[in-house]
Amino acid sequence: MDYQFNKLSQEQADNIAFNWRYEGEFSFYNMTADEEDLTEFLNPVQRGDKYFIVTKDSEEVGFFYFEYEGDLIDVGLGIKPELTGCGLGVEFIKAGLDYAISKYNPREITLSVATFNKRAIKVYKKVGFKSIETFMQDTNGSRFEFLKMRYKCAN
């Protein structure tokens, strides 16, 4: 699985925000789709030490965000647009889980995903996430349904 995690640099944040473009309904995940998320992502102080670029064989493949509180971690992530749908999801998510567990030693890891993103939900379930609840959230200029999922760590 040979993935490397490094703190996201300003150059990498700018590249992701302005050059990574998802198509169709997945354009929802473009960084420029939500001004508040974009502001945090581009501001090094707000971004802090929570965002990591993920590389494999020196190539950027995605990023992870880890919000650590006590023994819980909430994650966010993105796979480079041209790599989505290529069968990398399971190993990418497993690499992120392994990294989070080794760095933070959490009891559980949560994430939230838009319910229309059936492809991602299938991958999350495949690696061991369980559905907790659905909720509505204002984002990207509208209101969307999300699914909160939980992964119990074996520690």
N, C-alpha and C positions, 0 to 999 in steps of 0.2 A: 504493500500500500504506500509506501515511500512518499507521503505527503509531509511538507514542511509548513509550519505555522510561524509567521513573523508579524510583529506589530505593523499595522497598516500605515504606510507613509502618506504624506500629503499628495505626492505625485500619483500614488496608486489610488487614493480616494478620488482625486480629480478624474482619473482615467475611468474608474468604475462609474462615477456619477454622470459623466458626460459622453462616454463612448460605449458603455454596455447597454445595448438596446434589445429588449425582448419584444416579440411580435404578437399580434392579435390580443387575445384576452390577457396574455401574460405581460403586456405592456404596463399593466397594473404594478409590476415590480420594478419598473424603471425608476431610478433614484429621483429623477426630476418630476415624477408624478405626484410627489407629496413634499410641499415646501418645508414643512417642519422636519421631516426625516432628512431631507437634503441638507438643511442648515446644520443639524447635528453631525451628519456624516462628513461634511466639509470643514467643520470647525475642529481643529486639533485639541482644543481645551475640552469641548463637549464630547468629542470622540474618545478622549482619554486613552486608557489601556484596554478598552473593551473590544476593539476591532482588530482582526487578524487577517492578513492576506494568506491564502493557501496556495502553495506551488507544488508541482510534481514535475520532476525532471527539468527544473528551472523555469517552467512555464506557469503563469498564473492560471489557476483553474476555478477559483472562487474565493469567498471570504466568509468568515464567521464573526459573530458578535456574541459575547458572553457577559451577561449581567448577573453578577454573583452576589447573593445575599444569604448570609448564614451558611446553611448546608444545601442551598437550592441554587440552581443556575437556570436562567431563562436564556435561550439561544435564538439568534436570528442568523440567516445565512443566505448566500446566493451563489449559484454556479454560473460561470461565464456563459452568456447566452448561446454561443455556438456549440457549447458542450451539453446543453440541456437535451434530454431525450435520447442520449447516446449510451445509456446503461451505466453511467458513472455514479448515479445517485446513492446507491447502497454503500459502496466503498467510501464515497465522500462523506456521507453522514457518519459512518462508523469511525472514520478518521477524526472527525470533529468530536464525537463522543469520547473516543480514546484520549484525545488531547485535553478535553475538559475534565475528565476523570483524573488524569495524571497531574494536571495543574492545580485543580481546585478541590478534589476529593469530595464531590457533592453526594448527598443522599439521593437526590433526584434532579432530573433535567426536564424543563418544560419548553414548549414552543407553541406558537400560534400560527395557523395557516388559513388563508382564505378558503372557504368551503368549496369554491368552484375549482380549486387546484387539486383535482382528483389524483393526478399523476404523483404529486408530492406526498399526498396523504397515504397513498399506496406504499411509497418508499419508506415513509416514517413508520408505518405499521410493520413493514418487513424487517426493520432493524430493532423493533421491540417497543415502539411508542404505543401507548394506549390512549384512546379518546377520553377526555374528561368532561368537556362541556362545549356548547356553542355560545357565542355572544356576538352582539352587534358592535361595530366600531366605526366612528367617523374617521375617514382617511381618504386621501386622493380626491377631495372635493365631493365626496358622497358618503353613504353609509353601507357597510359591507358586513356579511356574516363571516365569522371566523370560528375555527375549531381549535380549542386548546388541547394539547396532548402532553402526556407525561411518560418519561422513561425512568424506571427505578434502577438505580445503580446497585451493583453487587458488592457493597463494601461493609 
